[in-house]
Amino acid sequence: MDVDLFDFTLPPERIALRPAIPRESARLLVVRDDGMRDRTVADLPLELRTGDLLVFNDTRVIPAQLEGTRGEARIGATLHKREGPRRWRAFVRNAKRVRDGDTIDFGAGVSAIASDRGADGSIALDFAGDEPVELLLERAGRMPLPPYIAGKRSADARDAEDYQTMFAREAGAVAAPTAALHFTPALIAALDAAGIGHTTLTLHVGAGTFLPVKAEDTDDHVMHAEWGRIDQPTADRLNATRVAGGRVIAVGTTSLRLIESAAGADGVIRPFEGDTAIFITPGYRFRGIDGLVTNFHLPRSTLFMLVSALMGLDRMQAAYAHAIAAGYRFYSYGDASLLLP
């Protein structure tokens, strides 16, 4: 499909720079086949049904943004995907000043050797020393805010809490599964009281999620890979929910992509562990999910293509036009939508 079909104009003032407080006070645009209506995230127990199951991503964002030097050159690195106990692939600023075998000093006793430049421009970083890389990042790294926020303000102490979900447990993401940022213990208690369950899976979100689609046709875009895991008990619960007549509602596109990667043509979700590079565009037949809670996405992005595949391009263009006109806040710290095909 022509990538231009997924374009729209977003006024820059619609980009949220801070999350709503309290989190569940964020607005919620409910989009169904029969129309749409304006709600808040706190209204979710009224919009879902007893027996439905919400699926959250329990990945935890690590301080994956590093600033360092290679000789006199200043180098910035955003870790993208773990490739080994001490090796991470990273997108590097000022990469032309880095050659294979160069050591980059990130300060605080943290350094890494660069090598293996990839086709996507990323570079492998092998961290020196014996300390776990997680400890090194705690010393030298900072929270990797999305570029559309980082371009407007610097990360600060608030972001260390604001950019983690209440489910964050498995360290390894370099971007938050932002749809889950709206959820609080009080909202989960209200959902539980309404007979709406929840469970978790793990997908470590990589910096590739922010890469623009440069191809003119979706068939020519190469999707980034991310590591994820669904264990047997979780797969069993997802399947049992649907057998009992409930709906599996993914919270975030990361949860959705992993469930769809684990679902067979028969609609059965099986345990999964490994990389997924699933790229969902209109024409895709969904096999494992029945709905989605998600934030509002960038024009021409793979995520806007995904929601258009779920609900139809015309309907999503209309929903986004309504959201823009009605003052919804967009992107990672913005408002949410509930999509029920």
HELIX and SHEET records of a PDB file:
HELIX    1   1 VAL A    3  PHE A    6  5                                   4    
HELIX    2   2 PRO A   12  ARG A   14  5                                   3    
HELIX    3   3 ARG A   23  SER A   25  5                                   3    
HELIX    4   4 VAL A   41  ASP A   43  5                                   3    
HELIX    5   5 LEU A   44  GLU A   47  1                                   4    
HELIX    6   6 ALA A   95  ARG A   97  5                                   3    
HELIX    7   7 VAL A  133  ALA A  140  1                                   8    
HELIX    8   8 PRO A  147  ALA A  150  1                                   4    
HELIX    9   9 ALA A  157  ASP A  162  1                                   6    
HELIX   10  10 THR A  178  HIS A  182  5                                   5    
HELIX   11  11 PRO A  185  ALA A  193  1                                   9    
HELIX   12  12 ALA A  207  PHE A  210  5                                   4    
HELIX   13  13 THR A  218  ASP A  220  5                                   3    
HELIX   14  14 GLN A  232  VAL A  243  1                                  12    
HELIX   15  15 THR A  253  ALA A  262  1                                  10    
HELIX   16  16 THR A  302  MET A  311  1                                  10    
HELIX   17  17 LEU A  313  ALA A  325  1                                  13    
SHEET    1   A 9 GLY A  35  THR A  40  0                                        
SHEET    2   A 9 ARG A  27  ARG A  32 -1                                        
SHEET    3   A 9 ALA A 336  LEU A 340  1                                        
SHEET    4   A 9 GLY A 291  ASN A 295 -1                                        
SHEET    5   A 9 VAL A 248  VAL A 251  1                                        
SHEET    6   A 9 LEU A  53  ASN A  57  1                                        
SHEET    7   A 9 GLY A 197  LEU A 203  1                                        
SHEET    8   A 9 GLU A 226  ILE A 230 -1                                        
SHEET    9   A 9 PHE A 272  THR A 276 -1                                        
SHEET    1   B 2 THR A  59  VAL A  61  0                                        
SHEET    2   B 2 GLU A 170  ALA A 173  1                                        
SHEET    1   C 6 GLN A  65  ARG A  70  0                                        
SHEET    2   C 6 ALA A  73  ARG A  82 -1                                        
SHEET    3   C 6 ARG A  87  ARG A  93 -1                                        
SHEET    4   C 6 ILE A 123  PHE A 127 -1                                        
SHEET    5   C 6 SER A 111  SER A 115 -1                                        
SHEET    6   C 6 THR A 103  ASP A 105 -1                                        
END                                                                             
